Amino acid sequence: MRNRVFLRRAGEGVVSRWTALGLMFMALTLVLTSFSLAPVASADPSETATTTPATSTTKAPPASTPESSTSESTATTTKAPATTTTAPASESPATTTKAPSASTSKSPASTTSVAPTTAKRSAAVTPRGLNPKIDVQITDVQVEGKNGQQITVGDSVTVKGTWDASKADPQSGDEFTIKFPAELKLGTNPAFVLEGDDGTAWGTCNLVAATNVMTCVLTDAVTDRPEEVFGDFEVFTKAVEYTTSETIDFEINEKVVPVDLPGEGGISDGRVIGEATKSGKLQDNKQSVRWTIDIPGADLAALDTAGNGSVTLSDTLSSNMKLCEDAVLNAKLLSGRPGDLKNVPGGVAVTQPGGAGAVGITITNGAPFEKGKLYRVEYTSCTTSGEVDLPGEDGLQAVYDNSVRIGGTTVSAPGVGQDWRPKTGPEKSGNLLHGERYKAAEWTITVPGSFIETSPGKVVTIADTLGGNHAVCEEGLGLKVWRADRLPGPDGSGPKRTDVTGEFDIVSTAAAGAKDMSVTITPKDAGKVDPKQYYYVTYRTCLTEDKVPDSGDVFTNTATVNGTPVKGSVKGPDFNGKKNGKINTDSREVAGEKQSAGTTMDWHVEIPGTRC
């Protein structure tokens, strides 16, 4: 068998009976092949017949292997004058008898494949249900090949045990079951045979990954020699869950049985909880900071003298910061192992009475703090100015500080700097339009409101020269003017562009097919120009060649905005083919045959049309 479940010799103490049968079978074979009988024992009275019982091995694949179920029974080889029964692992279930080398017959040795009667019986029987008298024991749980080492999530773990039905009045269809603990996961769904030394099929076992249960059903062979129906097994699993417990619970024949874990107990996830830390990140709106405080469960447990999972900490913000409004504050408590933190609903309240001074952080975990967990508090503070604190003319940045007191320790965050400055001059960018087979380009000129504010009459004049194989489209430029905030809002939304083309008078000299053009944009109401927003002028050009461009094609656009030069360019797309694949985690049908999960792959290939 190749199911990675290893069975103990069953029926020790009855080998002599089978040895005798083997000798009788050997003699009968020799009679049929030669009319002279070979001696069956040594003439030396000091020599005696010895028997080394065969070892039956059934292997179950490790958790990572695709589903398979193959079996190998051992062969029995008998020789005279000394009779020895051995089990080559690669032989099929058959009894092989060889004529003794000391035979006086000239006939060659004969080999017959005759399976024992009991081995011929089908292992497929109708289950009768659980026989609780079958004694099943888990004897050892270890990291594969590393006895005594603590298990870590991801390790291959061997589970060894014994089963004994000899005193359970075993009947065909009797079952015994093992539900593996959640911390150890069975892999695929193999089936294997519980075999005796002589190839007798005592039963069949199925490992079902979905339920994490091994179910074994005895065959009708058990009623022939019930005193021999026992063995041992070794199953390979994968460690999938962290635990601090020194034991894990197997459910054997519907009864929970705790089993010791190796090493110092527990299953490690390989992650370490260090000291408390605090950090901050400037948000995209440049006027708020998201703070994160990581606190070991042991630190909180030491402060929670009542043991009810409630602790209040004191936090200090720098004077240029205050707590944001509730919608932006977004205070959260998360807990769990590092890298696997889960939200604790309603687990923290962050307050700042009067909108200034010390900040109170009240943690309400809802249960005692666990030393093996990490607890994370998150919240957002905003600038006291209510807007972006711009760097000074000397280049000095605004810096935001924060520290928290945990017991007798002050934990400070590195200062968070703000170095963003708004654009003051125009910029240009562009892209080819995928939806039009890359045969048209869209160009965007960004004009800060402050630039328009300082321009004479608040008029914007754009002079443009197109390079490469593109020109003004037949339908014209399709020019539009948009307005948007310079940064996202305090809640992270935006900035959203608003079409304000109708707020401007636009005069253009662009003609279809032209490479040079000019556009004058004049606000209808100069008072509506907002110096703290950006204006975006967008327009289109079309490629003048029929072929689809590729990465070797570059299209340039050189312009001036009120005399300030701006340049932009786009190039054709990279038409590179790609290929990727993935192993299927469920069964698939291939050429009319169902293939097991983990044994097939799906491939996705993209071939550029330019290469066809």
N, C-alpha and C positions, 0 to 999 in steps of 0.2 A: 504493500500500500504506500501511497505517497501523500498522505493527508496530514502529516506532521502531528499525529497523535500517536504516542508510543505505548504499546501495551506490554504488560508484564507477562511472564510465562504463566499460563493457567494450567491447573491440574498437575502440579508437581506431586510426586509420590505415586503416580500411576504409570510411569514410563515403562516399567518392566513388562506390563501387559502388552503394550504396543511394540516393544522390542521383540517379544515372542511372536506376535503376529507378523512382524517384519521378517523374522527368520523363516517362518512357515511360507510366506509369500516368495522369499528368495529361493527356497528349496523347490517349490512348485515350478518356478520359472526355469530353474536349471534342468528339471526333469523334462520340460517341454522342449528345451533347446539341445539337450544332450542326454543320452541314456546313462551317463555316468554322473554320480552325485559328487559335488565338491564338498570337502570337509567344512563343517560349520563351526568348529571350535579347534583350538590349538591342541596339539598332543601334549604340550607341556601343561601339567595340572596347575602350575602356578599362575598361568594366564587366565584372566577372567574377563567376561564381557562387561564393558563400561558404556554408559550412555550419557552424552551431553545433550540436554534438551535443546530443541530449536527455539529461537527467539522470533516471535511474530512482531512485526513493526508496522504500525499504521501512522502515517504522518498527515497532519493538517496544515495547510499553507499559512504563512504569516499573514497578519492583517492587511499588508500592502499588496498581496498577490492576487491576480484575477482568479475568478472562480474556476476550480477544477476539482475533479474527484477521480483518482485512479488508485488502484490497489495492487499490492504485491503480497502473496502468501509465500511462506517459506517451503522449501523442499526438504524431504527427509532422505538422507543418504545412509545406507547401511552397508557396512563392510565386515568381512570375517578375516582373521579370527577375532579381532576386537570389533564390537559393534558401536559405531559412533553416529549420532544424529546431529547434523549441523544445518544451518540455515543461511545459505548465500542470499544476500539482500536482493539480488537482481532476478532470482528465479520466480517462475509463475507458480500458482498453487497446484502442485502435483507431488506425488510420492515417487521418487526415483530410486530404483533398486539396482545395484551393481553386483555382478558376480564376484566372489572373492578371488583375489589374485592368486591364492594358493590352490585353486581348483586343478584337479587332474584332467579335467575335460579340455579339449582343444577348441571348443566352441568359444566364440568371442563373448564378452560381457553383454548382457541384454539390458535395455533401458525401456521402462514402460511408464506412461503417464496415466496414473489411476488415482483420481481424487478420492479421499475417504467418503464413505456414504454420507456422513453428517455434513461434510463440506459441500456436497452437491445440493443440499436443501436450500431453497431460495431464502435469502435474508429478508425479502419483502413479505411481511406478515401484517395482519390486522391488529393495530394497537388495542390492548385491553384497558389501558389506563395506568395510572401511577401505582407502582408497588412500593409502598412506603417502607417495607422491610428491607429493600435493597440498600445496603450500607454504602454511602458515597462520602468520601473524605477529600478535602483539599489539603494536600500535605506541604505544598511549597509554592510561593510566588516570588519570582526573581526577574531582574533584568536579564535578558538573554545573554548568556555567556559571562555574566558578571555577578556572581553570587555575593550577597551581603551588601550590595550597593543600593543607595536610595534611588527609587524610581523617579524619573523626570518625564513630564508630559512629552509625548513623541517617541518614547522608548518602546522597543519590542519587548514584551513581557511574557515569560513562560509561566503557565499555571499547571502544576502537577497534582495528581490525585490518584485515588484508588477507588475501585468499585467491587462489591462482593455481594453476589446474589445466592451464594451457596447455602445460606441459612434462611432464605426468603421464600422457599417453596416456589422456585422460578417456573413460570409458565410462558408459553409462546404469546407474545404481544404485551408482556409486562414492560413498563416503562420506568426510567428514572430521568430526572431533569436537573440541569444546573443553569440558573439565571445568573449571568455574570454581573458584577457591580457596574454602575454607571461610569466609574473611573477607568475601567478596562473595556475596550470595544473589540468585539469579534469583527473580523474583516469580511471576507466573502462568505458564500454559503456552501461549503463542501459537505459531502456525506462520506462516511468511512465505516468500515466493518470492524466489529470487536471480534478478533480471531483467537482461537486456541493455538497451541503449539503445532497441532497436526492439521491446521487449516480449517478447523471447525468454526463456522460463523455463529458466534454466540448472540450477535445482535448487530444492528446498524444504528449509527448516530448521525444526526443532522445538526449543523451549526447555522443558526439563522441570524444574520447581522441586524436585521430590522428590529428584532425583539431581544437580541443579545442573549439568546437561550440555546443551550445544547440539549437535545432530546435524544435518548437512546432507547431502542425498542428491541427486546429479546426475541430470538427466533425459536422455532419448535425444537431445535437441537438441544436446548437447555434441559428438556425433560429426560434425555437419555442419560446424562451424567451430571446431575445437578450439583454434586459436590465439587465439580471442577469449574463452576461458572463464576469466575472472578478475574480481575486483572488490574492494570493501572493505565494512566493516560497522561499526556502532556499536550496542552493546547497553547498555541501562540496567539497573543492578543496585543493590542496597542494601548498604551496609556494616553488618555484623552482629557482627563480632568484633574485639576489641582485639589489636594486635600491636606489638612493638617492632622487628620486622624491617624493613629498608629495602626488601625485595622480598616479593612474594607469588607462589606457584607455581600456574601454569596447567598443565593436562595437555592438551597439544595432540597429537592423533593418537597418544595413549597414551604420550607422552613429556613429562616434567616440564620446564617452561620457566619460570625465574624472571623476573619483570617488575618493574621499578623502580616504587616508589610515589612520588607527588608530594611536594613540599615537602621536609622533612627526613627523610622516610620514616616508616614506622610508621603505624598507624591508632589515633588517640586515642579514648578513651572519654569524654573531657571531664571526667575526675575527676583531682583533684590530691592527691598524698600530701604532707602537711605534716610538721611536726615530731612527735616522739613525745609522746603524751599518756597520762594515767592518770585514771580516774574510778571512782566507786563508787556503788552504788544499794542503799539499805536494802531488804531483802526483806520480804514481807508478814508474816512471823513476828516482825518487829521486833527480832530478836536475831541477825541475820546480815547481812553486806554482800557483794554480788557485785562483784568488782573487775575492771576491764577495762584492759589496757595495749595501746595501739596503737603499733607500732614500725615505722618505715620499713625496707624491706629493705636500703637503703644503709647504715643504722646497724649492722645485724646483720652485713652482709657485711664491714664495716670491722673488727668484732671477731673475725670468723671467719678467723683467719690461716691455718688449715689448709685452709680452703675445703671443709669437709665438712658444713656446715650444722648445727654444734653450738656453742652458746654458753650460758654460765651467768651469770645476773644475780642481784644481791642486792637484796632487798626488805625494807622495814621497816614493821611494823604498829605502831599506837599500843598502849599497855600494856593498854587495855581490850578488846583483840582478840587472837585466836589462830586458827590454822588449824582449820577444822572437821574432823570425822571424814571418812574417805574418801568415804562415801556422799553426804555433803553438799558436800564440797570441790569435786568435779566440775571438775577442772582440764582446760582445753582449749587447743589451739593451732589457730588458723584462719589461712589465708593466701589471697591473691588480690588482685584490684583492689578499691579501695574500693567498697562496695556489692555486691560479689560475692565474698564470702569463703567458702572451703570448709574443712571440718574436716580436720585432719591427724591421723589416728588415731595415738595414742601419741606425739604430738609434743611433749609437755611434762610435766615432773615438778615438782611444787611441794612442798617439804618444810620442816619447822621442827623441827630436832632438839631434843628435850626439851620440846616444846610451848610454847617461849618464845624470845624473841630474834629474830635475823635469819631471814628466810625465803629459801631458795634456789630459784631458778627456772631449771631446766635445759631448754633448748629443743633438741630433736633433730628437725631438719626432714627428714632423710633425703636431702637434696640441697643443693647450695650455695644460699645465700640470693640471691634475685633483687632487683635494685635497683628494678625496676618494680612490685614487689609490696608490700602492706602485711601485716604479721604481727601477729596479735592473740592475747594471752594472757588467759584468763579463769580465775578461781578464786573461792572463797567463804571468808570468815573469819567466825568466830562470837564472841559475847561471852565474855570470860573468866569472867564470873559464871555462864554457862550458862542465863541467863534474860534477860527483857527489862529493860534498864536504863531505869527510869522517870525522867522529869524530876524534879528536886528541888522542894521546896515553894517555893523562890524562883523557879521557872520555868526554871532553867538546864537545858539539854538535855545528854544524853550526846552526845559528838562522836567520830567514828572517823576516824583519819588513816591515810595510807599513802603511801609514796614508794618509788621504784625507781631504782637506779643503772644507767645505760646508758652504758658507757664512762666518760668523764669528766663526764657530765651526770647530775644528779639530777632526776628527773621526779616531781613530787608531785601527788596528787589533792586536790581541794578537800575539806574536812572534810564528812563525812556525819553529819547530826544525827538524833536520835531524839526526837520530840516526842509520841509516842502515849501516851495514858493510857486505862486501862480505864473502862468505864461504871460509875457508882456509883449511879445511880437508874434507875427503870423507864422504858421507852419503848413506844410503840404504833405499829403499822403494819397495813396491810390491802391486799387486792386482790380484784377480781372474778374468778370462776373461768370461764375460757374454755370448759372442757369441759362446763360446765352452762349454756351460752348466756348467760353473765354474769348468771344469775338468782340466784346465791348469792355471798356474800362470805366470805373467810377472814381472820380477825383474829389478830394475833400481839402479845402483850405480852412484852417482854424484861425479865426480872428478874435483875439481877446476883446471883451467889451471895453477894457481900459484903453486899448489901442484905438478903437473907434472914437472913444470919448475925447482923446487928445488930437484926433485928426481934424483938419480944417473942415468946418461944416458937418463934421461927423460923416463925411462921404468916404466910401471905399472904392478905389479903382484898381481893377485887376487886369494886367496885360499878360497874355499867355502865349507861349510858343511851344508847339507840339513837335517832338522828335520821334524818329522811327516811323513805322508803318501804321500810324493812326491819325485820324483827323476828326473834325466836327461831323457828327452823325447827320444823316439825311433829315431826320426829324428835329435837328437842333441840339442844343446843350441840355435841355431839361433842367435848367438851373433852379435850385431852391436854396432858401436861407433858413437855418435852424438855430434855436437858442437852447442852452442847457446850463445847469449849475456846473461850477468848476469841479466840485467834489460830490461824492455820495452824501446823502442826508445823515443825520445822527443815528438813524435806525438802520443804516447800511443800504437803504434803497437808492436807486438812481445812479448817476444823474440821467434823467430822462430828457430826451430832445423834444422840443416843441417846434412845429412848423410855423415860422413867422414871416414867410415869404411876402404875405400880404401887407406887412408893415413897412415895406420898402418899395421905392420906385427903382426899377431895374432897366438899364439900357445896355444892349449888347450889339457888337458888330460882327458876331460869329455867323458865318455862312456855311451851308453844307459843304463838306469837303475841305474847309479852310484849315490851314496849319497855324495861322496867327489870328488872334482875336483880342478884343478888350471888352470889359464889362464894368459899368459904373453902378454902384449900389448906394442909394440915398435914403435915409430914414424919413418916412412921412411925418413922424413926430419925434424930433431929436430928443425930447425929454424921456422917451421910453427906452432909450439905450441904457442897458444896465452894465456899469463898469465891472461888477463882480460876477458876471457870467461870460461864457464863451459863445461866440457865434460861428456857425459852420456853414460854409458855402459849398454846395455839392453840384457837380455836373458830370456829363458823360461824353466820352469820345468813342469812336468805332474803329476797329482794325480795317485796314485797306486791302488785306490779302485774304483769300478764301480759306487758306489752310489753318488748321487749329494750331495755335502757338505752343511751343514747348519751352523748356528752361533755357534754351539758347536764344530766345527772342526777348529783347529788352525794349520797353517803351518809356521814353522820357517825357517830362513835362516841366518846363522852366517858366516861371512867372514872376511878376513883381506885384506887391500889394502896397499901394501908395509909395512906390519906389523902393520898397524893401524886398530884396530877392528871396524867393522860396523855390525849392526844387523838389521834384518827386520822380520816382520811376517804379515801374512794375515789370516783372518778367513772367514768362509763361510758366505753367505748372510743370512739376517733375512727374512725368508719367513712368513711374517705376512700378513694375509688377511686384506683388507680394504674395506670400504663402504662409498660412498658419494652420495649426491643427490642435485638437484637444482630444483627450481620452474620454470616451463615453462612460458615464457613471451608471447607465442603465443598460439593459439588454437591447440588442439590435438584431434585426433580421438581415442576413447577408446571403444572397444567392439562394433564397428559400430556406435557409437554416438559421435558427435562433442562436445568436452568439451571446455569451455571458457578459455581464457588466465588467468593464475594465479590460476587455479583450479586443475592442475595436476603437478606431479613431475616425473622427470627421475632419476633413481637410477643406480649406477655403483658399481658392487660388484666384488672383486678379491678374489679367493680362491686358496691358494697354493696347487699345486699338491701333496705335501708331506702329506697333510691332507685328501686327497681323498682315 
